[in-house]
Amino acid sequence: MKIKSCKEEYLLKAQKLSKEETERLLSRMSQKTLKRLEDLTTEEIIGIQMEIEEDQLNEWRAKMTLIKEFDIKKKSKL
């Protein structure tokens, strides 16, 4: 995984997070990823984590859409 920095929009979002929200985001980050990013600022690290999570959420939504479409086709055949 090659991550240099986060997009500006995520950096701005990261700067607006409360301390509790920041801690929650950092707690979800794997130690391996965190070690790779240790030379960045906390805001940049949080921004990268937010970007990763949004990508994962979009992938999950796409998979769920396919599953729902499959279920609809399956039910219509019955």
NUTI-59112 format. One record per residue (C-alpha): residue number from 1; x, y, z. Coordinates in Angstrom, 3 decimals, always signed. Example, Ala and Ser with C-alpha at 12.3 -4.5 7.8 and 13.67 -1.06 7.14 Angstrom:
# residues 2
<rec resi="1" u="+12.300" v="-4.500" w="+7.800"/>
<rec resi="2" u="+13.670" v="-1.060" w="+7.140"/>
END
This chain:
# residues 78
<rec resi="1" u="+0.000" v="+0.000" w="+0.000"/>
<rec resi="2" u="+1.524" v="+3.282" w="-1.098"/>
<rec resi="3" u="-0.069" v="+6.195" w="+0.680"/>
<rec resi="4" u="+1.724" v="+9.519" w="+0.663"/>
<rec resi="5" u="-0.994" v="+11.915" w="+1.758"/>
<rec resi="6" u="-4.734" v="+12.320" w="+1.833"/>
<rec resi="7" u="-7.001" v="+14.369" w="-0.367"/>
<rec resi="8" u="-7.593" v="+17.939" w="+0.749"/>
<rec resi="9" u="-11.290" v="+17.300" w="+1.471"/>
<rec resi="10" u="-10.409" v="+14.552" w="+3.962"/>
<rec resi="11" u="-7.762" v="+16.706" w="+5.600"/>
<rec resi="12" u="-10.352" v="+19.433" w="+6.164"/>
<rec resi="13" u="-12.820" v="+16.895" w="+7.586"/>
<rec resi="14" u="-10.114" v="+15.490" w="+9.859"/>
<rec resi="15" u="-9.363" v="+18.921" w="+11.270"/>
<rec resi="16" u="-13.026" v="+19.382" w="+12.232"/>
<rec resi="17" u="-13.357" v="+16.123" w="+14.181"/>
<rec resi="18" u="-13.772" v="+16.083" w="+17.932"/>
<rec resi="19" u="-11.199" v="+14.374" w="+20.124"/>
<rec resi="20" u="-13.525" v="+11.392" w="+20.596"/>
<rec resi="21" u="-14.144" v="+11.021" w="+16.844"/>
<rec resi="22" u="-10.402" v="+11.254" w="+16.237"/>
<rec resi="23" u="-9.716" v="+8.515" w="+18.774"/>
<rec resi="24" u="-12.362" v="+6.269" w="+17.226"/>
<rec resi="25" u="-10.874" v="+6.657" w="+13.761"/>
<rec resi="26" u="-7.347" v="+6.009" w="+14.962"/>
<rec resi="27" u="-8.460" v="+2.958" w="+16.938"/>
<rec resi="28" u="-9.797" v="+1.376" w="+13.741"/>
<rec resi="29" u="-6.507" v="+1.855" w="+11.919"/>
<rec resi="30" u="-4.249" v="-1.175" w="+11.807"/>
<rec resi="31" u="-0.874" v="-0.888" w="+13.510"/>
<rec resi="32" u="+0.871" v="-1.856" w="+10.290"/>
<rec resi="33" u="-0.716" v="+1.047" w="+8.441"/>
<rec resi="34" u="-0.070" v="+3.416" w="+11.328"/>
<rec resi="35" u="+3.644" v="+2.546" w="+11.339"/>
<rec resi="36" u="+3.863" v="+3.297" w="+7.617"/>
<rec resi="37" u="+2.378" v="+6.727" w="+8.219"/>
<rec resi="38" u="+4.248" v="+7.750" w="+11.356"/>
<rec resi="39" u="+6.102" v="+10.580" w="+9.600"/>
<rec resi="40" u="+2.802" v="+12.354" w="+8.778"/>
<rec resi="41" u="+0.759" v="+14.691" w="+10.956"/>
<rec resi="42" u="-2.154" v="+13.358" w="+12.970"/>
<rec resi="43" u="-4.605" v="+15.182" w="+10.699"/>
<rec resi="44" u="-3.061" v="+13.590" w="+7.607"/>
<rec resi="45" u="-3.207" v="+10.138" w="+9.185"/>
<rec resi="46" u="-6.852" v="+10.632" w="+10.141"/>
<rec resi="47" u="-7.632" v="+11.924" w="+6.651"/>
<rec resi="48" u="-6.062" v="+8.846" w="+5.105"/>
<rec resi="49" u="-8.056" v="+6.580" w="+7.429"/>
<rec resi="50" u="-11.260" v="+8.422" w="+6.510"/>
<rec resi="51" u="-10.465" v="+7.976" w="+2.832"/>
<rec resi="52" u="-9.758" v="+4.258" w="+3.305"/>
<rec resi="53" u="-13.007" v="+3.757" w="+5.200"/>
<rec resi="54" u="-15.030" v="+5.617" w="+2.584"/>
<rec resi="55" u="-13.530" v="+3.445" w="-0.160"/>
<rec resi="56" u="-14.365" v="+0.318" w="+1.833"/>
<rec resi="57" u="-17.909" v="+1.540" w="+2.420"/>
<rec resi="58" u="-18.396" v="+2.182" w="-1.295"/>
<rec resi="59" u="-17.121" v="-1.313" w="-2.103"/>
<rec resi="60" u="-19.493" v="-2.798" w="+0.477"/>
<rec resi="61" u="-22.436" v="-0.858" w="-0.956"/>
<rec resi="62" u="-21.639" v="-2.115" w="-4.454"/>
<rec resi="63" u="-21.502" v="-5.704" w="-3.196"/>
<rec resi="64" u="-24.782" v="-5.296" w="-1.314"/>
<rec resi="65" u="-26.433" v="-3.948" w="-4.457"/>
<rec resi="66" u="-25.340" v="-7.053" w="-6.352"/>
<rec resi="67" u="-26.604" v="-9.314" w="-3.576"/>
<rec resi="68" u="-29.976" v="-7.563" w="-3.509"/>
<rec resi="69" u="-30.286" v="-7.806" w="-7.288"/>
<rec resi="70" u="-29.472" v="-11.507" w="-7.093"/>
<rec resi="71" u="-32.104" v="-11.996" w="-4.381"/>
<rec resi="72" u="-34.730" v="-10.197" w="-6.461"/>
<rec resi="73" u="-33.955" v="-12.373" w="-9.495"/>
<rec resi="74" u="-34.015" v="-15.490" w="-7.346"/>
<rec resi="75" u="-37.391" v="-14.590" w="-5.816"/>
<rec resi="76" u="-38.899" v="-13.742" w="-9.192"/>
<rec resi="77" u="-38.020" v="-17.224" w="-10.489"/>
<rec resi="78" u="-39.949" v="-18.890" w="-7.662"/>
END
